[in-house]
Amino acid sequence: MSDEMVHIAFIDDHRLFRQGLTSMLENESIVGALKDYPNPLDFLNDPWSRKAQILFLDINMPEMDGLKALIQIREKFPELKVIMLSMSVNYSNIQEAVSRGVVGYLNKTSEKEEVLTAIKSVLSGKPYFAQEVREILGSDFESDDAVGVIKLTPREKEILSLICREYSTQEIANQLFISANTVETHRRNLLSKTLSKNVAGLVKFAVTNGLE
């Protein structure tokens, strides 16, 4: 993990909750800047959002819920690390969030220590899912139906196949006529979606689900 302080954004329609998160984190040594938004559109339209490295995103909001907002957020900021927040942790929401590339999922009742652990984990490149979330998804990720839970795009499947064949980033870029940076973005998204820590984890996922 980098020693630089991290810029964090919050999207939640409840002002008191946003203020609580800000108060919780504003004096932490790893936190640089904090900014909160009452809805996803304000975040998407604010030039400052490009500075954000981590986004805490509420699921249930009146104007645009977090799961729908994820589509636009991931498209505009593919390298942004998104951690979902929810009052009720349920299978369908977790499933959809994971399929859209989130790197973390917390209950809104999480303690400060767990929030900080999640921040440090995703900054170091490792997904962080609360114990309750892991328990809900555990059997699915270990089953033969895991690929049904984790939906990969056709391009991600192409790149995963080439990774399994030990192609380098540049070789994949040349093969698919895309940039090396684009390949690396897809690689990070694959790691997040499959909850893999490294290439070995991606290969295991591919073999388990017949994608190699």
C-alpha positions in Angstrom: 0.0 0.0 0.0 1.2 3.5 -0.8 2.3 5.8 2.0 0.4 8.7 0.3 -2.9 9.8 1.9 -6.0 8.6 0.2 -8.9 10.8 -1.2 -12.3 9.3 -0.3 -15.8 10.2 -1.4 -19.1 9.2 0.1 -22.5 9.0 -1.6 -25.5 8.7 0.7 -28.8 10.5 0.8 -28.8 10.7 4.6 -26.9 13.8 5.7 -26.3 12.6 9.2 -24.8 9.4 8.0 -22.4 11.3 5.7 -21.4 13.5 8.5 -20.8 10.5 10.7 -18.5 8.9 8.2 -16.6 12.2 7.8 -16.2 12.6 11.6 -15.1 9.0 11.8 -12.3 9.3 9.2 -11.2 12.9 9.0 -8.4 12.6 11.6 -7.0 9.3 10.4 -3.4 9.5 9.2 -4.0 7.7 5.9 -6.9 10.0 4.9 -6.1 13.0 2.8 -9.3 14.6 1.5 -12.9 13.6 2.2 -16.0 14.8 0.2 -19.6 13.7 0.5 -22.5 13.8 -1.9 -26.3 13.3 -1.4 -26.7 11.5 -4.7 -24.7 9.8 -7.5 -25.3 12.5 -10.1 -23.7 15.2 -7.9 -20.6 13.0 -7.7 -20.5 12.2 -11.4 -20.8 15.9 -12.3 -18.2 17.2 -9.8 -14.7 17.7 -11.2 -13.2 16.8 -7.8 -14.6 13.3 -8.2 -11.6 12.5 -10.5 -9.3 12.8 -7.5 -11.2 10.2 -5.5 -9.4 6.9 -5.0 -12.1 5.2 -2.9 -15.8 5.7 -3.1 -18.3 4.5 -0.4 -21.6 4.1 -2.2 -25.0 3.6 -0.5 -27.4 1.1 -2.2 -30.8 2.5 -1.3 -31.3 6.1 -2.5 -34.4 7.7 -3.9 -33.1 9.4 -7.1 -30.8 6.7 -8.4 -29.9 3.7 -6.3 -26.3 2.6 -5.9 -26.5 -0.5 -8.1 -27.7 1.5 -11.1 -25.2 4.3 -10.4 -22.4 1.7 -10.4 -22.8 1.3 -14.2 -22.1 5.0 -14.9 -19.5 5.3 -12.1 -17.5 2.3 -13.4 -17.7 3.5 -16.9 -16.5 7.0 -16.1 -13.9 6.0 -13.4 -12.8 2.5 -14.2 -9.9 2.6 -11.7 -12.0 4.0 -8.8 -12.3 1.5 -5.9 -15.9 1.2 -4.9 -17.1 -0.1 -1.5 -20.8 -0.6 -1.2 -22.7 0.3 2.0 -26.1 -1.2 3.0 -28.3 -1.4 6.0 -29.5 -4.8 5.0 -27.1 -7.3 3.5 -28.9 -9.5 1.1 -27.9 -12.0 -1.6 -29.3 -10.3 -4.7 -27.7 -6.9 -3.9 -24.3 -8.5 -3.2 -24.5 -10.6 -6.3 -25.2 -7.6 -8.5 -22.6 -5.4 -6.9 -19.9 -8.1 -7.3 -20.8 -8.6 -10.9 -20.3 -4.9 -11.5 -16.8 -4.8 -10.1 -17.1 -3.5 -6.5 -14.0 -4.2 -4.4 -15.7 -4.1 -1.0 -19.1 -4.5 0.7 -19.9 -3.3 4.3 -22.9 -3.1 6.5 -23.7 0.5 7.6 -23.4 -0.7 11.2 -19.7 -1.6 10.7 -17.4 -0.3 13.4 -14.6 2.3 12.6 -11.9 -0.4 12.8 -13.6 -2.4 10.0 -14.0 0.6 7.8 -10.3 1.4 8.1 -9.5 -2.2 7.5 -11.5 -2.1 4.3 -9.8 1.1 3.1 -6.3 -0.4 3.7 -7.3 -3.6 2.1 -8.6 -2.2 -1.2 -5.7 0.3 -1.4 -3.3 -2.7 -1.3 -5.2 -4.3 -4.1 -7.2 -6.8 -2.0 -11.0 -6.9 -2.0 -12.7 -6.5 1.4 -16.1 -8.0 2.2 -17.6 -8.1 5.6 -17.9 -11.4 7.3 -21.6 -11.4 6.9 -21.2 -10.9 3.1 -18.6 -13.7 2.8 -21.0 -16.0 4.6 -23.8 -15.2 2.2 -21.7 -15.7 -0.9 -19.3 -18.3 0.3 -21.1 -21.4 -1.1 -21.6 -19.7 -4.4 -18.0 -18.8 -5.0 -16.9 -22.4 -4.1 -19.5 -24.0 -6.4 -19.5 -24.9 -10.0 -22.1 -22.2 -10.5 -19.8 -19.4 -9.5 -19.6 -18.0 -13.0 -23.4 -17.5 -12.8 -22.8 -15.3 -9.7 -19.9 -13.4 -11.2 -20.8 -12.2 -14.7 -17.9 -11.5 -17.0 -18.1 -9.5 -20.1 -17.0 -11.1 -23.4 -13.9 -9.0 -23.4 -13.1 -10.0 -19.8 -13.5 -13.7 -20.8 -11.1 -13.1 -23.7 -8.5 -11.5 -21.5 -8.9 -14.2 -18.8 -8.3 -16.9 -21.4 -5.1 -15.2 -22.6 -3.9 -14.7 -19.0 -4.4 -18.5 -18.4 -2.2 -19.1 -21.5 0.5 -16.9 -19.8 0.3 -14.0 -22.3 1.9 -10.9 -21.0 0.0 -7.6 -20.7 1.6 -6.3 -23.9 1.0 -9.6 -25.8 -2.7 -9.4 -24.8 -2.8 -5.8 -26.0 -1.3 -6.8 -29.3 -3.6 -9.8 -29.7 -6.8 -7.8 -29.0 -5.7 -4.5 -30.6 -6.2 -2.5 -27.4 -3.8 -0.5 -25.2 -1.7 -2.1 -22.4 -3.4 0.3 -19.9 -6.8 -1.0 -21.0 -5.6 -4.6 -20.4 -4.4 -3.7 -16.9 -7.8 -2.1 -16.1 -9.5 -5.3 -17.2 -7.1 -7.3 -15.2 -7.9 -5.3 -12.0 -11.6 -5.6 -12.7 -11.2 -9.4 -13.1 -9.3 -9.6 -9.8 -12.1 -7.6 -8.1 -15.0 -9.5 -9.6 -13.6 -13.0 -8.9 -12.2 -12.0 -5.4 -8.8 -13.3 -6.6 -5.6 -12.0 -4.9 -3.4 -12.7 -7.9 -3.1 -14.4 -11.3 -3.1 -17.8 -9.7 -6.5 -17.1 -8.3 -7.7 -16.0 -11.7 -6.5 -19.2 -13.3 -8.2 -21.3 -10.6 -11.5 -19.4 -11.2 -11.1 -19.9 -15.0 -10.4 -23.7 -14.6 -13.3 -24.1 -12.1 -15.7 -22.5 -14.5 -14.4 -23.8 -17.8 -13.2 -20.5 -19.0 -9.6 -21.3 -19.6 
